[in-house]
Amino acid sequence: MTVVDAHHHVWDLSVRDQDWITGPELAPLRRDFTMKHLEPEARAAGVARTVLVQTVTVAEETPEFLALAAGHDLIAGVVGWTDLTRPDVADELARLRALPGGPYLKGIRHQVQGEPDPEWLLRPDVHRGLAAVADAGLVYDLVVFPHQLPACVRAAAALPGLTFVLDHLGKPPIAAGALDPWASGLRALAALPNTVAKLSGLVTEADLANWTLEDLRPYADVALEVFGPGRLMFGSDWPVSTLGAAYGDLLDLTRRLTDPHDHPQILGTTATRVYGL
């Protein structure tokens, strides 16, 4: 089985600040995390390919990630960022794909979780940008909070030709132990055939110091019920996940939360298919 980590990040603070790393809880992340740090851990865990995902809404980051992918055999794809509201977004996507490493661009993501408007995805200018992403043959990663899931549902319904990938299962309130309304929102999104989700980021939504496998299981079970293994993929969310677990432990955790018969899809083939790796 070819194991794919469908979601990780890298950053070098000497190149660019990560201004979202604030407060004592995130303090361990305020250092460089690069491919030289990730590769030994990923290889030791049996990961053969990864998807590198944007971290900040800065135009320069995506070309840097594409060039990095072109020079590193572990990275099989990049989910980058561009301003979806710019009138020439289609031309910008074409420009990115023409850059060194451009063929590694597989998707686009925006920090929707940081938008104060819960219906940001439904704005006409954003809709036009999402349509351009679909026309370019790319997918769109959703990083949202549970209260934004209804807008995700409406956006995905309005753009059936675009595949929407839900990062971190929509950040369920694991630490609080609540299922609804997150679960109902997830079910509504999964009812649309152009949606998939990542089993990623769960540890960091739990009690970082005291989480257990059984804290996470109800949320993984809901995701398995509504998406099925053919529409779920493993993502480490490294290095953010290091706040609560080591890299290799995350892969083991995913295996323990899922049926062994489903592992080939969740740990590899879903990501390979969805991102065209």
C-alpha positions as CSV (number, residue, x, y, z in Angstrom):
1,M,0.0,0.0,0.0
2,T,1.2,3.5,-0.9
3,V,0.5,5.7,2.1
4,V,-0.3,9.3,1.4
5,D,-0.3,12.1,3.9
6,A,-2.9,14.4,2.3
7,H,-2.3,17.4,4.6
8,H,0.9,19.0,6.0
9,H,2.6,22.3,6.2
10,V,6.1,23.8,6.2
11,W,7.5,27.2,7.1
12,D,10.7,29.0,7.6
13,L,10.4,32.0,9.9
14,S,13.5,33.6,8.4
15,V,11.6,33.8,5.1
16,R,8.1,34.7,6.4
17,D,6.4,35.2,9.7
18,Q,3.4,33.0,10.6
19,D,1.4,35.6,12.2
20,W,-1.3,33.2,13.4
21,I,1.2,31.6,15.8
22,T,0.2,33.6,18.9
23,G,-0.2,32.8,22.6
24,P,1.4,30.3,24.9
25,E,-0.5,27.3,23.6
26,L,0.9,27.7,20.1
27,A,4.4,28.8,21.3
28,P,6.0,25.4,20.4
29,L,5.2,26.1,16.8
30,R,7.2,29.3,16.7
31,R,10.2,27.7,15.0
32,D,11.1,26.5,11.6
33,F,9.4,23.3,10.3
34,T,10.8,22.3,6.9
35,M,11.0,19.2,4.8
36,K,14.3,18.3,6.4
37,H,12.4,18.0,9.6
38,L,9.3,16.2,8.2
39,E,11.0,13.7,5.8
40,P,12.6,11.5,8.4
41,E,9.4,11.2,10.4
42,A,7.3,10.6,7.3
43,R,9.6,8.0,5.9
44,A,9.9,6.2,9.3
45,A,6.0,6.0,9.4
46,G,5.9,4.5,5.9
47,V,4.5,7.6,4.1
48,A,5.5,7.6,0.5
49,R,3.8,10.8,-0.8
50,T,2.5,14.0,0.7
51,V,0.3,17.0,-0.1
52,L,1.7,20.3,1.0
53,V,-1.0,22.8,2.0
54,Q,-0.9,26.6,2.2
55,T,-0.5,28.3,5.6
56,V,-0.8,32.1,5.0
57,T,-2.7,34.3,2.6
58,V,0.4,35.6,0.9
59,A,0.8,35.3,-2.9
60,E,4.5,34.5,-2.7
61,E,4.0,31.3,-0.8
62,T,2.4,29.2,-3.5
63,P,5.2,29.6,-6.1
64,E,7.7,28.8,-3.3
65,F,5.8,25.6,-2.5
66,L,5.6,24.6,-6.2
67,A,9.3,25.0,-6.6
68,L,9.9,23.0,-3.4
69,A,7.6,20.2,-4.7
70,A,9.6,20.1,-8.0
71,G,12.8,19.4,-6.1
72,H,11.5,17.0,-3.5
73,D,10.3,13.4,-4.3
74,L,8.2,13.2,-1.1
75,I,5.8,16.0,-2.1
76,A,3.3,14.8,-4.8
77,G,1.0,17.8,-4.7
78,V,0.4,21.3,-3.5
79,V,-2.8,23.1,-2.3
80,G,-1.9,26.7,-2.7
81,W,-3.6,30.1,-2.2
82,T,-4.7,32.8,-4.5
83,D,-7.2,35.6,-4.1
84,L,-10.5,34.1,-5.4
85,T,-12.1,37.6,-5.6
86,R,-9.6,39.0,-8.1
87,P,-11.2,39.5,-11.5
88,D,-8.4,37.8,-13.3
89,V,-8.3,34.7,-11.1
90,A,-8.4,32.3,-14.1
91,D,-5.3,34.0,-15.6
92,E,-3.6,33.8,-12.2
93,L,-4.3,30.1,-11.9
94,A,-2.9,29.6,-15.4
95,R,0.2,31.6,-14.4
96,L,0.8,29.5,-11.3
97,R,0.6,26.3,-13.3
98,A,3.1,27.6,-15.8
99,L,5.7,28.3,-13.1
100,P,8.5,25.9,-12.1
101,G,6.7,23.1,-10.3
102,G,3.4,24.3,-11.7
103,P,2.0,20.8,-12.5
104,Y,2.2,20.0,-8.7
105,L,-0.6,22.5,-8.1
106,K,-3.6,20.3,-7.3
107,G,-5.9,22.6,-5.3
108,I,-6.6,26.0,-3.8
109,R,-7.4,27.0,-0.2
110,H,-8.4,30.1,1.6
111,Q,-8.6,30.7,5.4
112,V,-12.4,30.8,5.4
113,Q,-12.3,30.0,9.2
114,G,-10.9,33.6,9.6
115,E,-13.6,35.3,7.6
116,P,-16.2,37.1,9.9
117,D,-18.9,36.6,7.3
118,P,-20.2,33.0,7.8
119,E,-21.5,33.1,4.3
120,W,-18.3,34.3,2.7
121,L,-18.2,31.3,0.3
122,L,-21.6,32.4,-1.1
123,R,-20.4,35.9,-2.2
124,P,-20.8,36.4,-6.0
125,D,-17.1,37.3,-6.4
126,V,-16.0,34.2,-4.4
127,H,-18.4,32.0,-6.4
128,R,-16.8,33.3,-9.6
129,G,-13.4,32.4,-8.2
130,L,-14.5,29.0,-7.2
131,A,-15.9,28.4,-10.7
132,A,-12.5,29.3,-12.1
133,V,-10.8,26.7,-9.8
134,A,-13.2,24.1,-11.2
135,D,-12.5,25.2,-14.8
136,A,-8.8,24.8,-14.1
137,G,-9.3,21.2,-13.0
138,L,-8.3,21.9,-9.5
139,V,-10.0,21.0,-6.2
140,Y,-10.9,23.4,-3.4
141,D,-9.9,22.7,0.3
142,L,-12.3,24.0,3.0
143,V,-10.8,25.1,6.3
144,V,-13.9,26.1,8.3
145,F,-15.5,26.0,11.7
146,P,-18.8,24.0,12.3
147,H,-21.0,27.2,12.1
148,Q,-19.7,27.7,8.5
149,L,-20.7,24.2,7.3
150,P,-24.1,25.4,6.0
151,A,-22.5,27.8,3.6
152,C,-20.1,25.0,2.5
153,V,-23.2,22.9,1.7
154,R,-24.7,25.7,-0.4
155,A,-21.5,26.4,-2.2
156,A,-20.9,22.8,-3.1
157,A,-24.5,22.4,-4.3
158,A,-24.1,25.5,-6.5
159,L,-20.8,24.2,-8.1
160,P,-21.3,20.4,-8.8
161,G,-18.3,20.4,-11.1
162,L,-15.9,21.4,-8.3
163,T,-14.6,18.9,-5.7
164,F,-14.7,20.3,-2.2
165,V,-12.2,18.8,0.3
166,L,-13.2,19.4,3.9
167,D,-10.0,19.8,6.0
168,H,-10.0,18.5,9.6
169,L,-13.6,17.3,9.4
170,G,-14.7,20.9,9.8
171,K,-13.1,21.2,13.2
172,P,-15.6,19.4,15.5
173,P,-15.9,20.4,19.1
174,I,-14.1,17.4,20.5
175,A,-12.8,19.0,23.7
176,A,-16.4,19.9,24.6
177,G,-17.6,16.4,23.7
178,A,-20.5,17.8,21.5
179,L,-21.6,16.2,18.3
180,D,-24.4,18.5,17.1
181,P,-24.8,20.8,15.2
182,W,-21.4,19.7,13.7
183,A,-22.6,16.2,12.9
184,S,-25.8,17.4,11.1
185,G,-23.7,19.9,9.1
186,L,-21.3,17.1,8.1
187,R,-24.1,14.9,7.0
188,A,-25.5,17.6,4.8
189,L,-22.2,18.2,3.2
190,A,-21.5,14.5,2.7
191,A,-24.9,14.1,1.0
192,L,-23.4,16.0,-2.0
193,P,-21.3,13.7,-4.3
194,N,-18.7,16.4,-5.0
195,T,-17.4,16.4,-1.4
196,V,-14.7,14.5,0.4
197,A,-13.1,15.0,3.8
198,K,-9.8,14.6,5.7
199,L,-9.3,12.6,8.9
200,S,-6.9,15.2,10.1
201,G,-6.5,17.8,12.8
202,L,-8.6,15.9,15.3
203,V,-6.1,15.8,18.1
204,T,-5.7,19.5,18.1
205,E,-9.5,19.9,18.5
206,A,-9.4,17.7,21.6
207,D,-7.9,18.3,25.0
208,L,-4.2,18.6,24.0
209,A,-2.9,17.3,27.3
210,N,-5.4,14.6,28.0
211,W,-7.0,13.3,24.8
212,T,-7.7,9.6,24.3
213,L,-8.6,7.5,21.3
214,E,-12.1,7.2,22.6
215,D,-12.5,11.0,22.7
216,L,-11.9,11.0,18.9
217,R,-13.8,7.9,17.9
218,P,-17.4,9.3,17.8
219,Y,-16.3,12.0,15.3
220,A,-14.4,9.6,13.1
221,D,-17.4,7.2,13.2
222,V,-19.7,9.9,12.0
223,A,-17.3,10.8,9.2
224,L,-17.0,7.1,8.2
225,E,-20.8,6.7,8.3
226,V,-21.5,9.7,6.0
227,F,-18.6,9.8,3.7
228,G,-17.4,6.2,3.6
229,P,-13.7,5.2,3.1
230,G,-13.8,6.1,-0.6
231,R,-14.3,9.8,0.3
232,L,-12.0,10.0,3.3
233,M,-8.3,10.5,3.4
234,F,-5.6,10.6,6.1
235,G,-3.8,13.9,6.8
236,S,-1.3,14.5,9.5
237,D,-1.7,18.3,9.8
238,W,2.0,18.4,10.7
239,P,3.4,20.4,12.4
240,V,0.3,21.8,14.0
241,S,-0.5,18.3,15.1
242,T,2.8,18.1,17.1
243,L,1.0,20.1,19.8
244,G,-0.8,16.9,20.7
245,A,0.9,13.9,19.1
246,A,4.0,12.7,17.3
247,Y,3.8,12.2,13.5
248,G,4.0,8.4,13.6
249,D,1.4,8.2,16.3
250,L,-1.1,10.1,14.1
251,L,-0.9,7.4,11.4
252,D,-1.3,4.7,14.0
253,L,-4.3,6.6,15.4
254,T,-6.0,6.7,12.0
255,R,-5.5,3.0,11.6
256,R,-7.0,2.3,15.0
257,L,-10.0,4.5,14.3
258,T,-10.8,2.7,11.0
259,D,-11.4,-0.8,9.7
260,P,-8.3,-2.5,8.2
261,H,-10.3,-3.2,5.1
262,D,-10.7,0.5,4.6
263,H,-7.1,1.4,5.1
264,P,-6.0,1.2,1.4
265,Q,-8.6,3.9,0.5
266,I,-8.2,6.2,3.6
267,L,-4.4,6.0,3.7
268,G,-3.8,6.3,0.0
269,T,-6.1,5.8,-2.9
270,T,-8.7,8.5,-2.0
271,A,-6.0,11.2,-1.9
272,T,-4.4,9.9,-5.0
273,R,-7.6,10.0,-6.9
274,V,-9.0,13.3,-5.6
275,Y,-5.8,15.3,-6.0
276,G,-4.7,13.5,-9.2
277,L,-1.3,12.6,-7.6
